[in-house]
């Protein structure tokens, strides 16, 4: 295949050029003779990599499964997704890891990389079979949805993970401080009467993981950062040379807790959507490199999980099909990032942090590509989602950046109808 006349996003800028693909890799870059896929007016990004999704299979296929989640991924421009272990049974052993790997190959859309649990059954008592999971295909460890309460156990997890070349991706939440809180503590929590959760519940565990990483001289990754104070903790740690990386999600840099005044349960996420001060700090953290990655924390739910009173509703947003457009609209059109910097946050950095192939457009690299019309304005409509999860707070929002094609190993896996 030859991709013709495209604006191609490289690490050092955007250049109009052609790409020739052979045997699943990029074979040549430059002005090429011959017919091809005409991408005049379109922009080619390296295939997006989401290092934080919930595909729900095995066990919660009513919410999502590997096939529907993969379809949502390629529609959103993602060529690789890393799925969290809070499945049923928990992804804490080589059998479940192997099942996910094999099922994803059967589906044959995007590349699915399992993340193993840190502890057996995510119960926070005994370390899971880390080496066996790595051998079966796990690319990282996480207790996502929970925090490992025991600091000693967390330290052991980081050391064992490092022995196998893995990193711990840390959900930072002191549950004793959350104490049943479902929204950000502040004016809108008071206005609505919904129980609030203070920033310190997140920040204290971010600080603990940083302290462990610094003391042990080991890497750690902080999940879905939402607070201004958490961003500052990570910024200061990086300045000291601590091996800490971090991610955030579109809902933390596009929304504020004002949205909870609607009592729309699609605004209920964990950690909660914070205040304007936090939103601006997250954007600045992305701009200055404090926050390395943009992830979706794609958390699809069945309507029954959300169509209840706010306090009882499930946490989470279905995000794979909206992440790129929200990020491009808010960050690139908003002036915080260049297209190359956005590609770094959504492709190169996730690949680097987890040691995955891809993440950049270069000769010899896998032909994992996303082609988008950056000038196309469209309105988010959950009825159009191919994910089983229609739970989004962005219904009706106008965004720019429509995915036209997604290629995985040189094969078109998504083409806009």
Buried (B, 14 or more C-beta within 10 A) or exposed (E): BBBBBBBBBBBEEBEEBBBBBEEBBBBEBEEBEEEBBEBEEBBBBBBBBBBBBBBBBBBBBEBBBBBBBBBBBBBBBBBBBBBBBBBEBBBBBBEBBBBBBEBBEEBEBBBBBBBBBBBBEBEBEEBBBBBBBBEBBBBBBBBBBBBBBEEEBBBBBBEBBBEBEBBBBBBBBBBEBBEEBBBBBBEBBEEBEBBBBBBBBBBBBBBBBBBBBBEBEBBBBBBBBBBBBBBBBBBEBBEEEBBBBBBBBBBBBBBBBBBBEEBBBBBBBBBBBBBEBBBBBBBBBBBEEBBBBBBBBBBBBBEEBBEEEBBEBBBBBBBBBBBBBBBBBBBBEEEBBBBBBBBBBBBBBBBBBBEBEBBBBBEEBBBBBBBBBBEBEBEBEBEEBBBBBBBBBBBEBEBBBBBBBBBBBBEBBBEEE
